[in-house]
Amino acid sequence: MKKEKKVDISQLSQEEKLKYEIAQELGLLDRVLENGWKTLSAKETGRIGGLVTKRKRKISQE
């Protein structure tokens, strides 16, 4: 398996930062940083995607 390059969170777009933030809240960040996003199940990535959408909607309403 190819190692993904180390992520510099300060260089990410707002949406990417949100994705990593939610992965951390769900306890998945360590696995993502070690092995990449591909190691997550469809259920886990779906959960992250759903929460990203929910947060973005909340932010745009404020």
N, C-alpha and C positions, 0 to 999 in steps of 0.2 A: 504494500500500500504506500502510495506517495505521501510524504509529509507535506502538509500545507505550511507556507511560510508564516512566521510569527506575525501576529496582528498588532499594529500600532493603533490602539483605540482612539488616540487623539487625532489621527488622520482620517477617520471614518466620517461618512455623511451622517446626518442626523438620524436617518432611517436605520442605517447600519448600527449605530450606537444603541438605538432602541432595541434592535434585535438581540444584541449581546446583553443588554440590561435585563431583558425578559428571560433570556437563557439562564442568566445568573439567578434570577428570582425563582426559577423552576428547578434550580440545582443541576443544570445541564452544562454550565459554562466550562467547567474543568474538562469534561469530555470533548466539547467542541474545540477548545484550545489545543488539546492533546492530539486529537484524531480528525478534526474537521467536521463540518456540518453533515457530511455524508454518512456519518456513523449514527445519526439520530434516526429513530423510526418515523414512519409517516405520521403516526399519532402525535409524536413529540413536535415535529416540525409544523404540523397543523395547528397545534396548540399555540406555538410561538407566533405563527402567522395570524391567528385569530386575535391574540392579545395585542399584536402590533396594530392591526386594523382598528381595534377597539380604542387603543390609546390615541392613535392619529385622529380618529373621529372626535374624541373628547377634547384634544388639543385644539382642533379647528373650530369647535363650538365655543371655546373660551374667548 
